[in-house]
Amino acid sequence: MFEVLVTSLTFVFIIIIAYTLKKIKVLKKSDANILATIIMNVTLPCALITSANGITLDITIFILISVGILSNVAMIMIGYLFSRKEKPVMKGAYMINVSGYNIGNFILPFVQCFFPGMGVAYLCSFDIGNALMGLGITYALADHVASGENHFDIKEVLKKLFSSIPFDVYLLIFIMAIFQIQFPSFVLSMADTIGAGNSFLAMMMIGLMLEIKISPRESHHVFKVLILRILGMIVIGSLVFFVLPLPLLAKEILMMACCAPLSTVSAVFTQRIGYNGDMAATANSLSIILSIIIMVVLLLIFI
């Protein structure tokens, strides 16, 4: 229990440091974009290579990938249904922000600390399905709804997916697992050194992005998104734990994944479909605070 609290408080402390540096104008909120670029293109891929190298494909892995896809599909549908009376752009915004999970920049650091090995492999399996949806398909569906267009551009979806280096790394690891190939030791050594900075940079980025700014006009949308995510988390988590035929560790990892905050790209994709308010950014920040509390509680229960 003491180790859980110390590690969790360390992560929180890093977030507070970044937030404080932003407030005293040593760093800027826009610096989070620089950190995000480094994380997504350098440290996160290296952390994935180190953590998921040599995973063995079995039925559990495929179930976890399926859960990553289906949980997103379910939340997209919920977001659409509960915003059916809103304008098309707002419907698209709900679809993006109610679904999607920030795994690599939030959950992965916790799992690396407390569940190395198979725990990380299980989390990465879930994130393959999550990334498939969150980095392309969800945005394409939301943009389709927001614009009222009747076409669905599969080429654009594939372009977004394969332009994401973490997704490409997931795909490479998955293919290597099929043929039972592992990365050479010197690659793992370099990846381990670079990937070691991922947790710190991820928490710094979260601290810089943290911004609680709710206009009265949008406050009900923010809280509606968060309530839908919490309800979805409870339902999906319950199904995972009590229904799916999975090892206990896999169930615990899935429950942690379901408690992740909004995806890092949610605010960006929300803007791209034509929504210009603060709902996405505010919901993202509040979801981070909620997720930190829930994660600490889950870790105290699981460990």
NUMI-682711 format. One record per residue (C-alpha): residue number from 1; residue in three letters; x negated, y negated, z negated. Coordinates in Angstrom, 2 decimals. Each point is the difference from the previous one (the first is absolute). Example, Ala and Ser with C-alpha at 12.3 -4.5 7.8 and 13.67 -1.06 7.14 Angstrom:
% NUMI-682711
+-----+-----+---------+---------+---------+
:   n : res :      c1 :      c2 :      c3 :
+-----+-----+---------+---------+---------+
:   1 : ALA :  -12.30 :    4.50 :   -7.80 :
:   2 : SER :   -1.37 :   -3.44 :    0.66 :
+-----+-----+---------+---------+---------+
***
This chain:
% NUMI-682711
+-----+-----+---------+---------+---------+
:   n : res :      c1 :      c2 :      c3 :
+-----+-----+---------+---------+---------+
:   1 : MET :    0.00 :    0.00 :    0.00 :
:   2 : PHE :   -2.82 :   -2.41 :   -0.90 :
:   3 : GLU :   -1.68 :    0.56 :    3.39 :
:   4 : VAL :    3.28 :   -0.67 :    1.83 :
:   5 : LEU :    0.51 :   -3.28 :   -1.84 :
:   6 : VAL :   -3.61 :   -1.14 :    0.48 :
:   7 : THR :   -0.03 :    0.75 :    3.74 :
:   8 : SER :    3.44 :   -1.49 :    0.55 :
:   9 : LEU :   -0.89 :   -3.13 :   -1.97 :
:  10 : THR :   -3.23 :   -0.28 :    2.02 :
:  11 : PHE :    2.01 :   -0.06 :    3.22 :
:  12 : VAL :    2.39 :   -2.55 :   -1.51 :
:  13 : PHE :   -2.95 :   -2.08 :   -1.20 :
:  14 : ILE :   -1.45 :   -0.11 :    3.53 :
:  15 : ILE :    3.37 :   -1.19 :    1.31 :
:  16 : ILE :    0.10 :   -2.70 :   -2.70 :
:  17 : ILE :   -3.56 :   -1.10 :    0.88 :
:  18 : ALA :    0.92 :   -0.41 :    3.67 :
:  19 : TYR :    3.25 :   -1.80 :   -0.86 :
:  20 : THR :   -1.86 :   -2.36 :   -2.37 :
:  21 : LEU :   -2.72 :   -0.74 :    2.56 :
:  22 : LYS :    2.77 :   -0.88 :    2.45 :
:  23 : LYS :    1.72 :   -2.31 :   -2.49 :
:  24 : ILE :   -3.22 :   -1.90 :   -0.83 :
:  25 : LYS :   -0.69 :   -0.23 :    3.77 :
:  26 : VAL :   -3.23 :    2.02 :   -0.01 :
:  27 : LEU :    1.74 :    2.34 :    2.44 :
:  28 : LYS :    2.99 :   -0.56 :    2.28 :
:  29 : LYS :    3.04 :    2.12 :    0.71 :
:  30 : SER :   -1.18 :    0.19 :    3.62 :
:  31 : ASP :   -3.15 :    1.78 :   -1.23 :
:  32 : ALA :    2.25 :    3.02 :   -0.58 :
:  33 : ASN :    0.15 :    0.37 :    3.79 :
:  34 : ILE :   -3.79 :    0.34 :    0.12 :
:  35 : LEU :    0.05 :    2.62 :   -2.74 :
:  36 : ALA :    2.86 :    1.81 :    1.73 :
:  37 : THR :   -2.03 :    0.15 :    3.22 :
:  38 : ILE :   -3.02 :    1.44 :   -1.85 :
:  39 : ILE :    2.16 :    2.50 :   -1.89 :
:  40 : MET :    2.03 :    1.22 :    2.98 :
:  41 : ASN :   -2.96 :    0.27 :    2.36 :
:  42 : VAL :   -2.92 :    0.95 :   -2.28 :
:  43 : THR :    0.47 :    1.01 :   -3.65 :
:  44 : LEU :    3.38 :    1.78 :    0.23 :
:  45 : PRO :   -1.03 :    2.22 :    2.96 :
:  46 : CYS :   -3.22 :    0.90 :   -1.84 :
:  47 : ALA :    1.94 :    0.77 :   -3.19 :
:  48 : LEU :    2.33 :    2.25 :    1.99 :
:  49 : ILE :   -2.90 :    1.84 :    1.64 :
:  50 : THR :   -1.60 :    0.63 :   -3.39 :
:  51 : SER :    3.18 :    1.01 :   -1.78 :
:  52 : ALA :    1.82 :    2.05 :    2.62 :
:  53 : ASN :   -2.96 :    1.73 :    1.66 :
:  54 : GLY :    0.39 :    3.75 :    0.20 :
:  55 : ILE :    3.71 :    0.20 :   -0.86 :
:  56 : THR :    1.65 :    3.30 :    0.83 :
:  57 : LEU :    3.28 :   -0.08 :    1.88 :
:  58 : ASP :    2.82 :    1.96 :   -1.60 :
:  59 : ILE :    3.76 :   -0.27 :   -0.32 :
:  60 : THR :   -0.38 :   -2.53 :   -2.84 :
:  61 : ILE :   -1.91 :   -2.41 :    2.26 :
:  62 : PHE :    2.68 :    0.18 :    2.70 :
:  63 : ILE :    2.79 :   -0.51 :   -2.56 :
:  64 : LEU :   -1.79 :   -3.09 :   -1.32 :
:  65 : ILE :   -0.39 :   -1.44 :    3.51 :
:  66 : SER :    3.71 :    0.64 :    0.61 :
:  67 : VAL :    0.93 :   -1.71 :   -3.28 :
:  68 : GLY :   -2.09 :   -3.02 :    1.07 :
:  69 : ILE :    2.04 :   -0.25 :    3.19 :
:  70 : LEU :    3.44 :    0.85 :   -1.40 :
:  71 : SER :   -0.27 :   -2.29 :   -3.03 :
:  72 : ASN :   -0.70 :   -2.91 :    2.35 :
:  73 : VAL :    2.87 :    0.99 :    2.30 :
:  74 : ALA :    2.39 :    0.19 :   -2.96 :
:  75 : MET :   -1.06 :   -3.41 :   -1.33 :
:  76 : ILE :    0.25 :   -1.59 :    3.46 :
:  77 : MET :    3.58 :    1.25 :    0.25 :
:  78 : ILE :    0.78 :   -1.27 :   -3.51 :
:  79 : GLY :   -1.48 :   -3.41 :    0.84 :
:  80 : TYR :    2.10 :   -0.18 :    3.16 :
:  81 : LEU :    3.25 :    1.13 :   -1.68 :
:  82 : PHE :   -0.28 :   -2.40 :   -2.94 :
:  83 : SER :   -0.70 :   -2.94 :    2.33 :
:  84 : ARG :    2.65 :    0.82 :    2.60 :
:  85 : LYS :    1.86 :   -3.28 :   -0.69 :
:  86 : GLU :   -3.15 :   -2.09 :    0.47 :
:  87 : LYS :   -1.36 :   -1.55 :    3.19 :
:  88 : PRO :   -2.06 :    2.29 :    2.28 :
:  89 : VAL :   -3.35 :   -1.49 :   -1.08 :
:  90 : MET :    0.85 :    0.53 :   -3.67 :
:  91 : LYS :    1.03 :    3.61 :    0.74 :
:  92 : GLY :   -3.43 :    0.56 :    1.52 :
:  93 : ALA :   -1.67 :   -1.63 :   -3.01 :
:  94 : TYR :    1.83 :    2.38 :   -2.35 :
:  95 : MET :   -0.99 :    3.02 :    2.09 :
:  96 : ILE :   -3.67 :   -0.96 :   -0.26 :
:  97 : ASN :   -0.08 :   -1.02 :   -3.67 :
:  98 : VAL :    2.21 :    2.69 :   -1.50 :
:  99 : SER :   -2.13 :    2.73 :    1.61 :
: 100 : GLY :   -3.77 :    0.57 :    0.09 :
: 101 : TYR :   -2.55 :    0.66 :   -2.73 :
: 102 : ASN :   -3.34 :   -1.66 :   -0.76 :
: 103 : ILE :   -2.04 :    3.18 :   -0.47 :
: 104 : GLY :   -3.56 :   -0.82 :    1.07 :
: 105 : ASN :   -0.30 :   -3.34 :   -1.78 :
: 106 : PHE :    1.93 :    0.82 :   -3.17 :
: 107 : ILE :    0.69 :    3.67 :   -0.77 :
: 108 : LEU :   -3.26 :    1.44 :    1.39 :
: 109 : PRO :   -2.26 :   -1.76 :   -2.56 :
: 110 : PHE :    2.04 :    1.48 :   -2.87 :
: 111 : VAL :    0.05 :    3.49 :    1.52 :
: 112 : GLN :   -3.74 :   -0.11 :    0.74 :
: 113 : CYS :   -0.66 :   -0.70 :   -3.68 :
: 114 : PHE :    2.35 :    2.53 :   -1.58 :
: 115 : PHE :    0.73 :    2.66 :    2.65 :
: 116 : PRO :   -3.11 :    0.36 :    2.22 :
: 117 : GLY :   -0.16 :    2.88 :    2.44 :
: 118 : MET :    3.39 :    1.54 :    0.76 :
: 119 : GLY :    1.87 :   -2.95 :   -1.50 :
: 120 : VAL :   -1.51 :   -2.31 :    2.61 :
: 121 : ALA :    0.58 :    2.59 :    2.73 :
: 122 : TYR :    3.69 :    0.18 :   -0.95 :
: 123 : LEU :    0.28 :   -3.80 :   -0.04 :
: 124 : CYS :   -1.68 :   -0.32 :    3.40 :
: 125 : SER :    2.40 :    2.60 :    1.41 :
: 126 : PHE :    2.98 :   -2.06 :   -1.15 :
: 127 : ASP :   -1.62 :   -3.13 :    1.42 :
: 128 : ILE :   -0.38 :    1.57 :    3.45 :
: 129 : GLY :    3.79 :    0.04 :    0.27 :
: 130 : ASN :    0.30 :   -3.35 :   -1.75 :
: 131 : ALA :   -2.54 :   -1.61 :    2.35 :
: 132 : LEU :    1.68 :    1.51 :    3.06 :
: 133 : MET :    3.16 :   -1.86 :   -0.96 :
: 134 : GLY :   -1.35 :   -3.13 :   -1.67 :
: 135 : LEU :   -2.66 :   -0.90 :    2.56 :
: 136 : GLY :    2.20 :    0.29 :    3.06 :
: 137 : ILE :    3.38 :    1.70 :    0.07 :
: 138 : THR :    1.65 :   -2.03 :   -2.80 :
: 139 : TYR :   -1.10 :   -3.28 :    1.57 :
: 140 : ALA :    1.24 :    1.10 :    3.42 :
: 141 : LEU :    3.42 :    0.97 :   -1.41 :
: 142 : ALA :    0.30 :   -3.23 :   -2.01 :
: 143 : ASP :   -1.03 :   -2.12 :    2.98 :
: 144 : HIS :    2.55 :    1.84 :    2.12 :
: 145 : VAL :    2.76 :   -0.82 :   -2.50 :
: 146 : ALA :   -1.16 :   -3.60 :   -0.56 :
: 147 : SER :   -0.18 :   -0.84 :    3.70 :
: 148 : GLY :    3.15 :    1.83 :    1.03 :
: 149 : GLU :   -1.89 :    1.52 :    2.94 :
: 150 : ASN :    0.97 :    3.37 :    1.38 :
: 151 : HIS :   -3.45 :    1.34 :    0.85 :
: 152 : PHE :   -2.50 :    1.80 :   -2.22 :
: 153 : ASP :   -3.62 :   -0.40 :    1.11 :
: 154 : ILE :   -1.80 :    3.23 :   -0.96 :
: 155 : LYS :   -3.25 :   -1.31 :    1.51 :
: 156 : GLU :    0.03 :   -2.96 :   -2.39 :
: 157 : VAL :    0.60 :    2.34 :   -2.96 :
: 158 : LEU :   -2.92 :    2.24 :    0.99 :
: 159 : LYS :   -2.23 :   -3.02 :    0.57 :
: 160 : LYS :    0.68 :   -1.26 :   -3.54 :
: 161 : LEU :   -0.59 :    3.43 :   -1.50 :
: 162 : PHE :   -3.31 :    0.72 :    1.69 :
: 163 : SER :   -1.31 :   -3.52 :   -0.54 :
: 164 : SER :    0.09 :    0.74 :   -3.75 :
: 165 : ILE :   -3.39 :    1.42 :   -1.05 :
: 166 : PRO :    1.38 :    1.69 :   -3.18 :
: 167 : PHE :    2.59 :    1.82 :    2.13 :
: 168 : ASP :   -2.72 :    1.06 :    2.45 :
: 169 : VAL :   -2.06 :    1.31 :   -2.92 :
: 170 : TYR :    3.01 :    1.94 :   -1.30 :
: 171 : LEU :    0.48 :    1.49 :    3.45 :
: 172 : LEU :   -3.70 :    0.93 :    0.23 :
: 173 : ILE :    0.05 :    1.64 :   -3.45 :
: 174 : PHE :    3.15 :    1.91 :    0.93 :
: 175 : ILE :   -1.52 :    1.28 :    3.27 :
: 176 : MET :   -3.23 :    0.98 :   -1.80 :
: 177 : ALA :    2.06 :    1.86 :   -2.60 :
: 178 : ILE :    1.73 :    1.99 :    2.76 :
: 179 : PHE :   -3.38 :    1.18 :    1.31 :
: 180 : GLN :   -1.51 :    0.20 :   -3.52 :
: 181 : ILE :   -2.74 :   -2.53 :    0.81 :
: 182 : GLN :   -1.57 :   -2.21 :   -2.65 :
: 183 : PHE :   -1.93 :   -3.25 :    0.26 :
: 184 : PRO :   -3.83 :    0.31 :   -0.22 :
: 185 : SER :   -1.49 :   -0.72 :   -3.44 :
: 186 : PHE :   -1.73 :   -3.21 :    1.13 :
: 187 : VAL :    3.34 :   -1.38 :    1.28 :
: 188 : LEU :    1.66 :    0.84 :   -3.31 :
: 189 : SER :   -2.87 :   -1.63 :   -1.92 :
: 190 : MET :    0.34 :   -3.26 :    1.94 :
: 191 : ALA :    3.80 :    0.09 :   -0.17 :
: 192 : ASP :   -0.14 :    0.60 :   -3.75 :
: 193 : THR :   -2.19 :   -3.07 :   -0.57 :
: 194 : ILE :    2.16 :   -2.27 :    2.17 :
: 195 : GLY :    3.32 :    1.44 :   -1.17 :
: 196 : ALA :   -0.95 :   -0.49 :   -3.66 :
: 197 : GLY :    0.85 :   -3.69 :    0.39 :
: 198 : ASN :    3.53 :    0.66 :    1.25 :
: 199 : SER :    1.73 :   -0.04 :   -3.40 :
: 200 : PHE :   -1.60 :   -3.29 :   -1.03 :
: 201 : LEU :    0.71 :   -1.74 :    3.31 :
: 202 : ALA :    3.57 :    1.33 :    0.09 :
: 203 : MET :    0.79 :   -1.40 :   -3.44 :
: 204 : MET :   -1.68 :   -3.31 :    0.86 :
: 205 : MET :    2.13 :   -0.23 :    3.14 :
: 206 : ILE :    3.16 :    0.71 :   -2.02 :
: 207 : GLY :   -0.92 :   -2.75 :   -2.47 :
: 208 : LEU :   -0.50 :   -2.52 :    2.80 :
: 209 : MET :    3.27 :    0.97 :    1.67 :
: 210 : LEU :    2.00 :   -0.17 :   -3.23 :
: 211 : GLU :    2.40 :   -2.92 :    0.32 :
: 212 : ILE :    3.34 :   -0.32 :   -1.77 :
: 213 : LYS :    1.97 :   -2.60 :    1.90 :
: 214 : ILE :    3.75 :    0.56 :    0.25 :
: 215 : SER :    2.34 :   -2.52 :    1.55 :
: 216 : PRO :    3.62 :    0.14 :   -1.25 :
: 217 : ARG :    1.11 :    0.65 :    3.56 :
: 218 : GLU :   -2.09 :    3.19 :    0.23 :
: 219 : SER :   -0.09 :    1.24 :   -3.59 :
: 220 : HIS :    2.90 :    2.45 :    0.43 :
: 221 : HIS :   -1.74 :    1.55 :    3.03 :
: 222 : VAL :   -3.20 :    0.48 :   -2.00 :
: 223 : PHE :    1.75 :    1.71 :   -2.90 :
: 224 : LYS :    2.19 :    2.06 :    2.34 :
: 225 : VAL :   -3.10 :    1.34 :    1.77 :
: 226 : LEU :   -1.67 :    0.87 :   -3.32 :
: 227 : ILE :    3.14 :    1.68 :   -1.40 :
: 228 : LEU :    0.39 :    2.09 :    3.16 :
: 229 : ARG :   -3.65 :    1.06 :   -0.22 :
: 230 : ILE :    0.35 :    0.94 :   -3.67 :
: 231 : LEU :    3.16 :    2.02 :    0.66 :
: 232 : GLY :   -1.69 :    1.68 :    2.96 :
: 233 : MET :   -3.03 :    0.76 :   -2.18 :
: 234 : ILE :    2.20 :    1.65 :   -2.63 :
: 235 : VAL :    1.97 :    2.09 :    2.51 :
: 236 : ILE :   -3.00 :    1.10 :    2.11 :
: 237 : GLY :   -2.13 :    0.61 :   -3.09 :
: 238 : SER :    2.72 :    2.17 :   -1.53 :
: 239 : LEU :    0.42 :    2.03 :    3.19 :
: 240 : VAL :   -3.76 :    0.46 :    0.25 :
: 241 : PHE :   -0.40 :    1.15 :   -3.59 :
: 242 : PHE :    3.06 :    2.23 :   -0.37 :
: 243 : VAL :    0.67 :    1.32 :    3.53 :
: 244 : LEU :   -3.16 :    0.30 :    2.10 :
: 245 : PRO :   -2.02 :    3.25 :   -0.33 :
: 246 : LEU :   -3.35 :   -1.71 :   -0.68 :
: 247 : PRO :   -2.85 :    0.40 :   -2.50 :
: 248 : LEU :    0.35 :   -2.21 :   -3.09 :
: 249 : LEU :   -2.93 :   -2.20 :    1.05 :
: 250 : ALA :    1.56 :   -0.64 :    3.41 :
: 251 : LYS :    3.29 :   -0.99 :   -1.67 :
: 252 : GLU :   -1.81 :   -2.39 :   -2.33 :
: 253 : ILE :   -1.89 :   -1.61 :    2.90 :
: 254 : LEU :    3.23 :   -0.39 :    1.99 :
: 255 : MET :    1.75 :   -1.66 :   -2.91 :
: 256 : MET :   -2.90 :   -2.45 :   -0.31 :
: 257 : ALA :    0.14 :   -0.67 :    3.75 :
: 258 : CYS :    3.73 :   -0.74 :   -0.18 :
: 259 : CYS :   -0.76 :   -2.65 :   -2.64 :
: 260 : ALA :   -2.38 :   -1.91 :    2.27 :
: 261 : PRO :    0.67 :   -3.68 :    0.74 :
: 262 : LEU :    1.02 :   -1.33 :    3.39 :
: 263 : SER :   -2.39 :    0.72 :    2.84 :
: 264 : THR :   -2.79 :   -2.53 :    0.57 :
: 265 : VAL :    1.23 :   -0.59 :    3.56 :
: 266 : SER :    3.66 :   -0.54 :   -0.97 :
: 267 : ALA :   -0.27 :   -3.79 :   -0.25 :
: 268 : VAL :   -1.86 :   -0.19 :    3.34 :
: 269 : PHE :    2.52 :    2.19 :    1.84 :
: 270 : THR :    2.90 :   -1.91 :   -1.58 :
: 271 : GLN :   -1.35 :   -3.24 :    1.46 :
: 272 : ARG :   -0.53 :    1.62 :    3.40 :
: 273 : ILE :    3.68 :    0.91 :    0.35 :
: 274 : GLY :    0.91 :   -3.67 :   -0.46 :
: 275 : TYR :    0.60 :   -0.36 :   -3.75 :
: 276 : ASN :   -1.77 :   -3.07 :   -1.42 :
: 277 : GLY :    1.05 :   -0.04 :   -3.69 :
: 278 : ASP :   -1.90 :    1.01 :   -3.15 :
: 279 : MET :    2.07 :    3.07 :   -0.78 :
: 280 : ALA :   -2.56 :    2.56 :    1.24 :
: 281 : ALA :   -3.02 :   -1.55 :   -1.74 :
: 282 : THR :    1.87 :   -0.50 :   -3.29 :
: 283 : ALA :    1.50 :    3.49 :    0.03 :
: 284 : ASN :   -3.48 :    1.39 :    0.69 :
: 285 : SER :   -1.51 :   -1.84 :   -2.98 :
: 286 : LEU :    2.78 :    1.02 :   -2.39 :
: 287 : SER :   -0.19 :    3.61 :    1.21 :
: 288 : ILE :   -3.70 :    0.04 :   -0.88 :
: 289 : ILE :    0.74 :   -1.07 :   -3.59 :
: 290 : LEU :    2.74 :    2.63 :   -0.30 :
: 291 : SER :   -2.22 :    2.70 :    1.51 :
: 292 : ILE :   -2.85 :   -0.70 :   -2.42 :
: 293 : ILE :    2.33 :    0.51 :   -2.96 :
: 294 : ILE :    1.56 :    3.17 :    1.47 :
: 295 : MET :   -3.42 :    1.43 :    0.97 :
: 296 : VAL :   -1.38 :   -0.40 :   -3.53 :
: 297 : VAL :    3.07 :    1.72 :   -1.44 :
: 298 : LEU :   -0.25 :    2.88 :    2.51 :
: 299 : LEU :   -3.72 :    0.47 :   -0.65 :
: 300 : LEU :    0.60 :    0.12 :   -3.75 :
: 301 : ILE :    2.62 :    2.72 :    0.62 :
: 302 : PHE :   -2.03 :    2.03 :    2.53 :
: 303 : ILE :   -3.42 :   -0.07 :   -1.68 :
+-----+-----+---------+---------+---------+
***
